[in-house]
Amino acid sequence: MQPKTHVVDGVTFVATPYRAGTFVREDVFWRQFTITCQGYIEYPEDDRVFGTWWTPHILELGQHGLIEDAPSQRTSCQKTSSI
């Protein structure tokens, strides 16, 4: 679904589907939702005798204007093994 756009004084605004009658500047609209993945990463110790250690980590997968795009972003990252 492509939201409707309106140009006012050379600035493009997008009609947000989440609140009727509300317009958001286009550059803000396309980054209003940030998709993140939160978990732990395992790192090897400098000396392999000591094994590994874990640390919390947050990975940003992308930004979207429509919440419906979030699952497709996650799925495409899983398929390409980028996370």
Order of alpha helices (4+ residues) and beta strands (2+ residues): beta-beta-beta-alpha-beta-beta-alpha
